[in-house]
Amino acid sequence: YSTRFRGVELATTRTGMVSITGLFDPISIDGTLVSRAYLHNLDIFDEFQFGIGDEISVYKANMIIPQIACNLTKSGTYRLPMSCPCCGAALEVGETTGGTHQLFCRNRSCTAKLVQKFAHFCDKSRMNMEGLSETTLEKLIGHGWVHTFADLYDLEQHRDAIIQTDGFGEKSFERLPAAIEKSR
């Protein structure tokens, strides 16, 4: 299916790797409106030689996952943003163990990395801390109440401030320490 390339969306993972998602004009493929496709690494992105408005071909791999097949125009004018979409730190190009090139945010304090790291830690298959969703963790980390895993076990010291925060209240705060305590 033919469409036009419109840019990329970057997202920082818990490891600091920055994923690249290609954006394009929405098209209907097998009854689904599709407007984005994951580009697996920097090498693949570079091979496409994208430019805004380039004509690209898109398909669904295994009839499910949108993929960019080719860039018919190959203008090569699009430049990736080289700053972290979360913290603004300069991105670095690194090589993976498989030999591919990826973008990385090396800022240890990057909120996106911290939120993903904490979400991984709190997950059901790990510490099983119910009620600590990514949204909740974003608020706790963003306000500076949580920097380390140990800080999760000491939220009581920030009780008054947390209760005053949008999306929290007395009851929702009371559930947090209970769920965290249960994970001990």
Steps between C-alpha positions, in 0.01 A plus 500: 500500500636838401514800737724797593772508768440773761776457757589290802408461863778416744446323833759430769496152657614393849839396359554844346452373145286736297250328273410651164144485365432622146193720453306526175166614361226266628399220263250218532656154484266203541242712681745663740612864486881500520725804540819373668750216479790406724843537338715239671835678515700794370646295213152423365396864541809612303438247221158651428650847429183677613389853426175669603240426232688205349274236350533178699344153481351350814367151572392289797746227593313181592183701427546686831816711542538811281836510321657741253599297193688764303549868432426566134627860506816466716563874532720444808426844643349399836730540801422317821468713812816438699364586844313277743123546461465492878794682662651685203849352548708445188452156348793277416528234231602165647554153364301209641641154565334395175700760308215739422504870582250658741445838658562520875429752775788478749344736756467294821230738627279477190143469626397264219778258591414520868127451447559197277756359744260543794204360302714194423590466871137540617358263237274212604763241406764674714414694819123498425430850633135552413395858428843615384420557135728693265277805545532483879874444476535798262341720767709360786825529303408831336437664838831367631353271764651186349861470380590146608310176557541556875309829471188301410505351850516845661216691332341584835742791542336666195144411601359855521650610168389184319141532626489857360617382156251463213381140470572419863299532815486354847368160391726459197804591710404247769493223238856575383694427822277195560581354155867585537516349849334183368783464246762481775 
